[in-house]
Amino acid sequence: MPFVLVHGAWHGAWTYERIIPLLAELGHAAVARDLPAHGLNARIPLSYLRRPLDSTAFATEKSPVAGTTLDDYVDSIIQTIEEVRSLGHDKVVLVGHSMGGLPITAVAERVPQYISHLVYLTAFMPKSGVPGVAYIAVPENEGELVGPQLKADPAIVGALRMDHCSEDVTYRANGKQAYYGDVSDDEYLAVANLMTPDVPVAPLATPVVTTRERWGSVRRHYIMCLQDQAIRPALQQRFIDEANAFLPASPTIVHQMDASHSPFISQPTVLAELLAGIAATYSQVRNMGDR
């Protein structure tokens, strides 16, 4: 069973560099691609490249990716799924990390017939019609460390903006704790050097309307990360509870990892084995249906 792996905000396809070969060893092909405005598709504000940083310019320069929409993300993911299917695969396991939970929700509503399992990796799994941004300041997310990292008003620049190259030791330490609390300092420096400063705000502000007949027809998994300080465990549980209330006859299958927000770096072997186990359940169910 092939995987299509969707990264989160400020990240890119490199998120899954360690996961893809591990899945291959376990018998599963996997594809990860940069979403629009991310990775090699990112466009960088000029003020970010000038050091020492002009904080005023950085806080006001319009983002070059401000026009990117949730539909852009969704179209990109569906194109990738269709390319995988063209190789002879009927369905894929669709995985979304963090912000990536928003577009995979919309993808599952649009093309549920392409997906065997929908996997939310410590990700946004919003209630129908509720934008992702509405969850950021809810009580269940108290203690999250992402908000203090933002360096500009999204209404002004059109993006959620961070300075991953900051010379402020406290700021850098908070960024590490938010996303990579259980990795080494050297590993964090490597990934921080790959993270891009701007995430378009429109995808997080766009609600996804889901239906029981389409999104609700796909087998749904949630991987909780219990050390997460970007999407707090209580908020992860709220996503699960809301989905279960919407689909009481089809409860979310919950898995737990004692990991930070980024287990693809801190615990790649454990994560790959968990994902392979999820894929295996599809084959088991299909084989039972063939009897």
Backbone hydrogen bonds in HBPLUS format (Angstrom, degrees):
<---DONOR---> <-ACCEPTOR-->    atom                        ^
c    i                          cat <-CA-CA->   ^        H-A-AA   ^      H-
h    n   atom  resd res      DA  || num        DHA   H-A  angle D-A-AA Bond
n    s   type  num  typ     dist DA aas  dist angle  dist       angle   num
A0093-VAL N   A0002-PRO O   2.90 MM  91  6.30 160.2  1.94 153.7 160.3     1
A0003-PHE N   A0029-ALA O   2.89 MM  26  6.30 148.5  1.99 138.4 148.4     2
A0031-VAL N   A0003-PHE O   2.95 MM  28  6.24 149.0  2.05 141.3 149.8     3
A0004-VAL N   A0093-VAL O   2.94 MM  89  6.24 159.1  1.98 158.5 159.3     4
A0095-VAL N   A0004-VAL O   3.01 MM  91  6.31 169.3  2.02 163.9 167.0     5
A0005-LEU N   A0031-VAL O   2.88 MM  26  6.10 168.9  1.89 161.8 165.2     6
A0006-VAL N   A0095-VAL O   2.78 MM  89  5.87 155.9  1.84 150.6 159.0     7
A0097-HIS N   A0006-VAL O   3.04 MM  91  6.32 155.1  2.10 153.4 160.0     8
A0011-HIS N   A0008-GLY O   3.33 MM   3  5.64 154.8  2.40 124.6 127.3     9
A0196-THR N   A0010-TRP O   3.19 MM 186  5.11 145.0  2.32 124.1 132.5    10
A0015-THR N   A0012-GLY O   2.95 MM   3  5.83 168.9  1.97 125.9 129.6    11
A0016-TYR N   A0013-ALA O   3.12 MM   3  6.13 160.1  2.16 130.2 130.9    12
A0017-GLU N   A0014-TRP O   3.01 MM   3  5.08 167.0  2.03 119.8 117.9    13
A0019-ILE N   A0016-TYR O   3.08 MM   3  4.94 122.1  2.43  93.3 108.9    14
A0020-ILE N   A0016-TYR O   3.05 MM   4  6.06 167.3  2.07 163.7 161.6    15
A0023-LEU N   A0019-ILE O   2.87 MM   4  6.11 156.2  1.92 159.9 166.6    16
A0024-ALA N   A0020-ILE O   3.00 MM   4  6.26 151.5  2.09 146.1 154.5    17
A0025-GLU N   A0021-PRO O   3.00 MM   4  6.28 151.1  2.09 143.8 150.3    18
A0026-LEU N   A0022-LEU O   3.23 MM   4  6.50 133.0  2.47 133.9 146.0    19
A0026-LEU N   A0023-LEU O   2.97 MM   3  4.96 129.3  2.24  94.4 108.9    20
A0028-HIS N   A0023-LEU O   2.86 MM   5  5.18 164.2  1.88 138.5 137.4    21
A0027-GLY N   A0024-ALA O   2.98 MM   3  5.00 161.6  2.02 106.3 110.2    22
A0038-HIS N   A0035-LEU O   3.07 MM   3  5.38 145.8  2.19 141.2 137.8    23
A0041-ASN N   A0038-HIS O   2.74 MM   3  5.02 142.5  1.88 145.2 140.6    24
A0042-ALA N   A0039-GLY O   3.12 MM   3  5.33 163.4  2.15 108.5 112.4    25
A0048-TYR N   A0045-PRO O   2.99 MM   3  5.59 146.0  2.11 115.0 124.1    26
A0049-LEU N   A0046-LEU O   3.05 MM   3  5.46 142.4  2.20 109.3 119.2    27
A0050-ARG N   A0047-SER O   3.41 MM   3  5.42 155.7  2.48  98.7 105.5    28
A0058-PHE N   A0054-ASP O   2.93 MM   4  6.14 162.3  1.96 158.5 164.5    29
A0059-ALA N   A0055-SER O   3.00 MM   4  6.03 140.3  2.16 136.6 145.8    30
A0060-THR N   A0057-ALA O   3.17 MM   3  5.26 154.2  2.24 101.6 109.5    31
A0061-GLU N   A0057-ALA O   2.89 MM   4  5.73 147.1  1.99 159.4 162.2    32
A0063-SER N   A0157-VAL O   2.87 MM  94  5.34 165.6  1.89 140.3 143.2    33
A0066-ALA N   A0063-SER O   3.30 MM   3  5.18 165.9  2.32 108.8 108.8    34
A0068-THR N   A0065-VAL O   3.12 MM   3  5.72 170.9  2.13 123.5 125.6    35
A0072-ASP N   A0069-THR O   3.16 MM   3  5.18 126.0  2.47  93.6 106.9    36
A0073-TYR N   A0069-THR O   3.35 MM   4  6.80 153.4  2.43 142.8 148.4    37
A0074-VAL N   A0070-LEU O   2.93 MM   4  6.26 165.5  1.95 156.6 160.3    38
A0075-ASP N   A0071-ASP O   2.84 MM   4  5.94 168.1  1.85 152.6 155.5    39
A0076-SER N   A0072-ASP O   3.14 MM   4  6.24 156.8  2.19 143.0 149.1    40
A0077-ILE N   A0073-TYR O   3.02 MM   4  6.35 157.6  2.07 154.3 160.2    41
A0078-ILE N   A0074-VAL O   2.95 MM   4  6.17 167.4  1.97 157.4 160.7    42
A0079-GLN N   A0075-ASP O   2.99 MM   4  6.13 155.2  2.05 144.7 151.6    43
A0080-THR N   A0076-SER O   3.14 MM   4  6.41 153.6  2.21 142.7 149.2    44
A0081-ILE N   A0077-ILE O   2.93 MM   4  6.27 160.4  1.97 153.6 159.0    45
A0082-GLU N   A0078-ILE O   2.86 MM   4  6.09 161.3  1.90 152.6 157.6    46
A0083-GLU N   A0079-GLN O   3.00 MM   4  6.24 145.7  2.12 143.0 152.1    47
A0084-VAL N   A0080-THR O   3.02 MM   4  6.34 153.9  2.09 149.4 156.2    48
A0085-ARG N   A0081-ILE O   2.86 MM   4  6.14 159.2  1.90 152.2 158.5    49
A0086-SER N   A0082-GLU O   2.95 MM   4  6.09 137.5  2.14 136.4 147.2    50
A0087-LEU N   A0084-VAL O   3.10 MM   3  5.56 157.7  2.15 110.4 117.4    51
A0088-GLY N   A0085-ARG O   2.92 MM   3  5.43 158.7  1.97 119.3 121.7    52
A0092-VAL N   A0114-TYR O   2.93 MM  22  6.41 144.3  2.06 146.7 154.7    53
A0116-SER N   A0092-VAL O   2.87 MM  24  5.72 164.3  1.89 143.8 149.2    54
A0094-LEU N   A0117-HIS O   2.97 MM  23  6.29 158.8  2.02 172.0 166.1    55
A0119-VAL N   A0094-LEU O   2.83 MM  25  6.10 171.6  1.84 159.8 160.9    56
A0096-GLY N   A0119-VAL O   2.91 MM  23  6.34 159.7  1.96 171.5 178.3    57
A0121-LEU N   A0096-GLY O   2.86 MM  25  5.87 167.9  1.88 151.9 154.9    58
A0100-GLY N   A0097-HIS O   2.71 MM   3  4.87 145.2  1.83 142.1 133.6    59
A0098-SER N   A0121-LEU O   3.23 MM  23  6.47 158.8  2.28 154.5 155.7    60
A0101-GLY N   A0098-SER O   3.00 MM   3  5.85 170.4  2.00 125.0 127.8    61
A0124-PHE N   A0098-SER O   3.01 MM  26  5.74 160.0  2.06 130.8 130.7    62
A0102-LEU N   A0099-MET O   2.96 MM   3  5.86 161.4  2.00 127.9 131.6    63
A0104-ILE N   A0100-GLY O   3.27 MM   4  6.42 161.9  2.31 148.3 153.7    64
A0105-THR N   A0101-GLY O   3.19 MM   4  6.11 141.8  2.35 132.2 140.8    65
A0106-ALA N   A0102-LEU O   3.28 MM   4  6.65 157.5  2.33 148.4 153.7    66
A0107-VAL N   A0103-PRO O   2.83 MM   4  6.07 153.4  1.90 150.6 158.7    67
A0108-ALA N   A0104-ILE O   2.97 MM   4  6.06 160.5  2.00 142.3 146.8    68
A0109-GLU N   A0105-THR O   3.10 MM   4  6.37 143.6  2.23 141.8 151.6    69
A0110-ARG N   A0106-ALA O   3.02 MM   4  6.24 144.6  2.15 141.0 150.5    70
A0110-ARG N   A0107-VAL O   3.06 MM   3  5.07 119.6  2.44  93.6 108.9    71
A0111-VAL N   A0107-VAL O   2.77 MM   4  5.94 172.4  1.78 167.1 167.8    72
A0114-TYR N   A0111-VAL O   3.06 MM   3  5.76 169.2  2.07 123.7 127.2    73
A0115-ILE N   A0112-PRO O   3.17 MM   3  5.53 167.7  2.19 115.6 119.4    74
A0118-LEU N   A0219-ARG O   2.85 MM 101  6.15 157.2  1.90 164.4 171.8    75
A0221-HIS N   A0118-LEU O   2.79 MM 103  6.06 163.1  1.82 171.8 171.3    76
A0120-TYR N   A0221-HIS O   2.95 MM 101  6.14 166.4  1.97 140.9 144.7    77
A0223-ILE N   A0120-TYR O   2.77 MM 103  6.05 171.6  1.78 162.1 163.9    78
A0122-THR N   A0223-ILE O   2.88 MM 101  5.69 148.1  1.99 147.7 158.0    79
A0130-VAL N   A0127-LYS O   2.97 MM   3  5.50 157.7  2.02 148.0 145.3    80
A0129-GLY N   A0208-VAL O   2.83 MM  79  5.19 176.1  1.84 126.3 127.6    81
A0134-ALA N   A0131-PRO O   3.09 MM   3  5.65 149.0  2.19 113.2 121.5    82
A0135-TYR N   A0132-GLY O   3.04 MM   3  5.79 166.3  2.06 123.2 127.3    83
A0133-VAL N   A0204-LEU O   2.91 MM  71  5.29 159.6  1.95 147.7 142.4    84
A0136-ILE N   A0133-VAL O   3.32 MM   3  5.54 155.4  2.39 107.0 113.5    85
A0138-VAL N   A0135-TYR O   3.33 MM   3  5.36 172.1  2.33 108.9 110.7    86
A0141-ASN N   A0138-VAL O   2.93 MM   3  5.58 158.6  1.97 120.8 127.7    87
A0142-GLU N   A0139-PRO O   3.08 MM   3  5.30 160.3  2.12 117.2 117.1    88
A0144-GLU N   A0141-ASN O   3.13 MM   3  5.88 144.9  2.26 146.7 145.9    89
A0145-LEU N   A0229-GLN O   2.83 MM  84  5.92 159.2  1.87 174.4 176.1    90
A0149-GLN N   A0146-VAL O   2.85 MM   3  5.44 152.6  1.93 120.8 129.9    91
A0150-LEU N   A0147-GLY O   3.15 MM   3  5.70 162.2  2.18 119.2 124.0    92
A0151-LYS N   A0161-ARG O   2.81 MM  10  5.61 158.9  1.85 150.3 156.4    93
A0156-ILE N   A0153-ASP O   2.86 MM   3  5.38 145.8  1.98 116.3 126.4    94
A0157-VAL N   A0153-ASP O   3.11 MM   4  6.43 163.5  2.14 159.8 164.2    95
A0158-GLY N   A0154-PRO O   2.72 MM   4  4.90 142.8  1.85 132.4 140.3    96
A0201-VAL N   A0158-GLY O   3.36 MM  43  5.87 165.5  2.39 124.0 123.5    97
A0160-LEU N   A0199-VAL O   2.77 MM  39  5.09 158.2  1.82 146.8 151.8    98
A0199-VAL N   A0160-LEU O   3.04 MM  39  5.09 140.6  2.20 129.7 141.7    99
A0162-MET N   A0197-PRO O   2.92 MM  35  4.91 150.6  2.01 132.2 141.8   100
A0166-SER N   A0163-ASP O   3.16 MM   3  5.38 156.4  2.22 117.7 116.9   101
A0172-ARG N   A0168-ASP O   3.00 MM   4  6.29 163.9  2.02 157.2 161.4   102
A0173-ALA N   A0169-VAL O   2.97 MM   4  6.14 157.6  2.02 146.1 152.5   103
A0174-ASN N   A0170-THR O   2.98 MM   4  6.20 152.2  2.06 147.1 154.2   104
A0175-GLY N   A0171-TYR O   3.02 MM   4  6.31 153.4  2.10 147.5 154.8   105
A0176-LYS N   A0172-ARG O   3.01 MM   4  6.32 157.3  2.07 150.7 156.3   106
A0177-GLN N   A0173-ALA O   3.02 MM   4  6.24 162.0  2.05 146.3 151.1   107
A0178-ALA N   A0174-ASN O   2.89 MM   4  6.06 150.1  1.98 146.6 154.7   108
A0179-TYR N   A0175-GLY O   3.31 MM   4  6.49 158.6  2.35 148.7 151.7   109
A0180-TYR N   A0176-LYS O   2.61 MM   4  4.95 143.1  1.74 142.7 155.9   110
A0183-VAL N   A0180-TYR O   3.24 MM   3  5.62 153.4  2.32 124.9 120.1   111
A0188-TYR N   A0184-SER O   2.99 MM   4  6.26 157.7  2.04 149.7 156.2   112
A0189-LEU N   A0185-ASP O   2.96 MM   4  6.22 158.1  2.01 150.9 156.2   113
A0190-ALA N   A0186-ASP O   3.17 MM   4  6.43 149.8  2.26 142.4 150.0   114
A0191-VAL N   A0187-GLU O   3.06 MM   4  6.43 162.6  2.10 154.4 157.7   115
A0192-ALA N   A0188-TYR O   2.79 MM   4  5.90 163.0  1.82 158.1 163.5   116
A0193-ASN N   A0189-LEU O   3.16 MM   4  6.17 142.3  2.31 134.6 142.9   117
A0194-LEU N   A0191-VAL O   2.91 MM   3  5.07 143.3  2.05 101.9 113.3   118
A0195-MET N   A0191-VAL O   3.04 MM   4  6.36 135.0  2.25 148.1 161.0   119
A0204-LEU N   A0201-VAL O   3.12 MM   3  5.59 124.9  2.44 111.3 124.3   120
A0205-ALA N   A0201-VAL O   3.16 MM   4  6.36 135.6  2.37 147.6 160.2   121
A0205-ALA N   A0202-ALA O   3.02 MM   3  5.02 132.0  2.26  99.5 113.3   122
A0216-GLY N   A0211-THR O   3.00 MM   5  6.16 162.1  2.03 156.7 156.3   123
A0217-SER N   A0214-ARG O   2.99 MM   3  5.23 155.9  2.05 108.8 116.6   124
A0218-VAL N   A0215-TRP O   3.32 MM   3  5.89 170.0  2.33 117.3 120.3   125
A0253-ILE N   A0220-ARG O   2.97 MM  33  6.26 177.8  1.97 154.3 154.4   126
A0222-TYR N   A0253-ILE O   2.91 MM  31  6.24 154.0  1.98 153.5 155.2   127
A0255-HIS N   A0222-TYR O   2.88 MM  33  6.17 162.1  1.91 161.7 162.2   128
A0224-MET N   A0255-HIS O   2.76 MM  31  6.07 163.0  1.79 163.3 157.3   129
A0257-MET N   A0224-MET O   2.79 MM  33  6.11 148.2  1.89 161.7 172.4   130
A0228-ASP N   A0225-CYS O   3.25 MM   3  5.53 163.0  2.28 115.2 117.1   131
A0226-LEU N   A0257-MET O   2.97 MM  31  6.25 164.6  1.99 168.1 172.5   132
A0227-GLN N   A0259-ALA O   2.81 MM  32  5.17 147.6  1.92 149.6 145.0   133
A0235-LEU N   A0232-ARG O   2.89 MM   3  5.34 126.4  2.18 111.7 125.7   134
A0236-GLN N   A0232-ARG O   2.98 MM   4  6.38 157.0  2.04 154.0 161.5   135
A0237-GLN N   A0233-PRO O   2.92 MM   4  6.18 154.9  1.98 147.7 154.0   136
A0238-ARG N   A0234-ALA O   2.99 MM   4  6.24 142.4  2.13 134.1 144.6   137
A0239-PHE N   A0235-LEU O   2.98 MM   4  6.33 157.5  2.03 154.7 158.8   138
A0240-ILE N   A0236-GLN O   3.16 MM   4  6.51 158.7  2.21 146.2 151.6   139
A0241-ASP N   A0237-GLN O   2.84 MM   4  6.08 163.6  1.86 153.5 157.9   140
A0242-GLU N   A0238-ARG O   2.87 MM   4  6.05 163.1  1.90 155.8 159.7   141
A0243-ALA N   A0239-PHE O   3.03 MM   4  6.22 159.5  2.08 148.2 153.7   142
A0244-ASN N   A0240-ILE O   2.93 MM   4  6.13 157.9  1.98 150.6 157.1   143
A0245-ALA N   A0241-ASP O   2.94 MM   4  6.15 146.2  2.05 144.1 153.0   144
A0246-PHE N   A0242-GLU O   3.09 MM   4  6.28 145.8  2.21 140.4 149.3   145
A0247-LEU N   A0243-ALA O   2.87 MM   4  6.09 142.7  2.02 144.3 155.3   146
A0250-SER N   A0247-LEU O   2.92 MM   3  5.33 158.5  1.97 116.1 123.3   147
A0265-ILE N   A0262-SER O   3.12 MM   3  5.92 166.1  2.14 121.6 125.6   148
A0266-SER N   A0262-SER O   3.25 MM   4  6.52 170.9  2.26 146.9 149.3   149
A0267-GLN N   A0263-PRO O   2.81 MM   4  4.82 151.0  1.89 120.3 129.9   150
A0271-LEU N   A0267-GLN O   3.06 MM   4  6.27 166.4  2.08 159.3 163.6   151
A0272-ALA N   A0268-PRO O   2.86 MM   4  5.98 163.9  1.89 149.9 154.5   152
A0273-GLU N   A0269-THR O   3.00 MM   4  6.16 162.6  2.03 149.8 154.3   153
A0274-LEU N   A0270-VAL O   3.01 MM   4  6.20 151.3  2.09 144.7 152.9   154
A0275-LEU N   A0271-LEU O   2.91 MM   4  6.18 162.6  1.94 155.5 159.6   155
A0276-ALA N   A0272-ALA O   2.89 MM   4  6.09 160.7  1.93 150.6 156.2   156
A0277-GLY N   A0273-GLU O   3.00 MM   4  6.13 149.1  2.10 139.4 147.5   157
A0278-ILE N   A0274-LEU O   3.05 MM   4  6.41 146.1  2.17 144.1 153.2   158
A0279-ALA N   A0275-LEU O   3.03 MM   4  6.39 160.3  2.07 153.2 157.5   159
A0280-ALA N   A0276-ALA O   2.98 MM   4  6.19 148.6  2.08 143.7 152.5   160
A0281-THR N   A0278-ILE O   3.16 MM   3  5.45 135.9  2.37 102.0 113.2   161
A0282-TYR N   A0279-ALA O   3.12 MM   3  5.55 140.1  2.28 107.3 117.4   162
A0284-GLN N   A0280-ALA O   3.06 MM   4  6.36 156.0  2.12 149.4 156.3   163
A0285-VAL N   A0281-THR O   2.99 MM   4  6.12 161.3  2.02 143.6 148.2   164
A0286-ARG N   A0282-TYR O   2.87 MM   4  6.06 163.7  1.89 153.0 157.9   165
A0287-ASN N   A0283-SER O   2.87 MM   4  5.98 158.4  1.92 145.4 151.6   166
A0288-MET N   A0284-GLN O   3.02 MM   4  6.21 153.4  2.09 144.7 151.7   167
A0289-GLY N   A0285-VAL O   3.03 MM   4  6.30 145.6  2.15 142.1 151.6   168
A0289-GLY N   A0286-ARG O   3.10 MM   3  5.02 118.2  2.49  91.2 106.6   169
A0290-ASP N   A0286-ARG O   3.07 MM   4  6.36 130.0  2.33 140.1 153.3   170
A0290-ASP N   A0287-ASN O   3.14 MM   3  5.07 134.1  2.36  93.4 105.9   171
A0291-ARG N   A0288-MET O   3.31 MM   3  5.48 153.5  2.39 100.7 108.3   172
